[in-house]
Amino acid sequence: MSNSNYFSIKSTIELTFKDSNTCTFAYNSFLPELKKAKSHRSRISMEKLNITLIFSIESADITAFRASISDVISLGKIIDNTLKLCE
């Protein structure tokens, strides 16, 4: 990642689910979106650990970081709303 700024930003977001099946559902739902989200200024990776999804974000600038955080939050809202519909 090229960095024309004086710093870079790294952060981790963890989403913890009620059970492993729900976490797997969310993981499989997020995966295609993350593969499409290519950027020179920011990277998002995802790891599944039992009932937790861990998103690692590395950005070259604050604007790219904010966009990446928004992507994760938006995907989380979609999963939350989908699970509520299925209840």
C-alpha positions as CSV (number, residue, x, y, z in Angstrom):
1,M,0.0,0.0,0.0
2,S,1.5,3.3,-1.0
3,N,1.6,5.9,1.7
4,S,1.9,9.6,0.7
5,N,0.9,10.7,4.2
6,Y,2.9,10.8,7.4
7,F,1.1,7.9,8.9
8,S,-1.1,4.9,8.2
9,I,-4.0,3.6,10.3
10,K,-4.6,0.0,11.4
11,S,-7.7,-1.2,13.3
12,T,-9.6,-4.3,14.2
13,I,-13.4,-4.8,14.4
14,E,-14.9,-7.9,16.0
15,L,-18.5,-9.0,15.5
16,T,-19.5,-11.7,17.9
17,F,-22.6,-13.8,17.1
18,K,-24.9,-16.0,19.2
19,D,-23.6,-19.2,17.6
20,S,-21.2,-20.7,15.1
21,N,-23.9,-21.2,12.4
22,T,-24.9,-17.6,12.4
23,C,-21.2,-16.6,12.2
24,T,-20.6,-18.9,9.3
25,F,-23.7,-17.4,7.5
26,A,-22.3,-13.9,8.0
27,Y,-18.8,-14.9,6.9
28,N,-20.1,-16.5,3.7
29,S,-22.2,-13.3,3.1
30,F,-19.3,-10.9,3.6
31,L,-16.8,-12.8,1.6
32,P,-18.0,-11.8,-2.0
33,E,-18.2,-8.2,-0.9
34,L,-14.7,-8.1,0.5
35,K,-13.3,-9.7,-2.7
36,K,-14.9,-6.9,-4.7
37,A,-13.7,-4.1,-2.4
38,K,-10.2,-3.4,-3.9
39,S,-8.5,-0.2,-3.1
40,H,-5.0,1.2,-3.2
41,R,-5.6,3.2,-0.1
42,S,-7.2,0.7,2.2
43,R,-7.3,-3.1,2.8
44,I,-9.9,-5.1,4.7
45,S,-9.3,-8.7,5.6
46,M,-11.6,-11.0,7.5
47,E,-11.0,-14.0,9.8
48,K,-13.6,-16.4,11.4
49,L,-12.9,-17.7,14.8
50,N,-15.7,-19.9,16.2
51,I,-18.5,-17.3,16.8
52,T,-16.5,-14.1,16.0
53,L,-15.7,-12.4,12.7
54,I,-12.5,-10.3,13.0
55,F,-12.0,-7.5,10.4
56,S,-8.5,-6.1,10.1
57,I,-8.4,-2.7,8.4
58,E,-5.2,-1.0,7.2
59,S,-5.6,2.4,5.5
60,A,-3.2,5.0,4.0
61,D,-5.3,7.9,5.1
62,I,-8.2,8.9,7.3
63,T,-10.8,9.2,4.5
64,A,-10.0,5.7,3.3
65,F,-10.2,4.4,6.8
66,R,-13.6,5.9,7.4
67,A,-14.9,4.4,4.1
68,S,-13.6,1.0,5.2
69,I,-15.2,1.2,8.6
70,S,-18.5,2.3,6.9
71,D,-18.3,-0.8,4.6
72,V,-18.0,-3.2,7.6
73,I,-20.8,-1.4,9.5
74,S,-23.1,-1.5,6.4
75,L,-22.5,-5.2,5.9
76,G,-23.1,-5.8,9.6
77,K,-26.5,-3.9,9.4
78,I,-27.5,-6.0,6.4
79,I,-26.8,-9.3,8.3
80,D,-28.6,-8.0,11.4
81,N,-31.7,-7.0,9.4
82,T,-31.7,-10.3,7.5
83,L,-31.5,-12.3,10.8
84,K,-34.4,-10.2,12.2
85,L,-36.5,-11.0,9.1
86,C,-35.8,-14.7,9.6
87,E,-37.0,-14.8,13.2
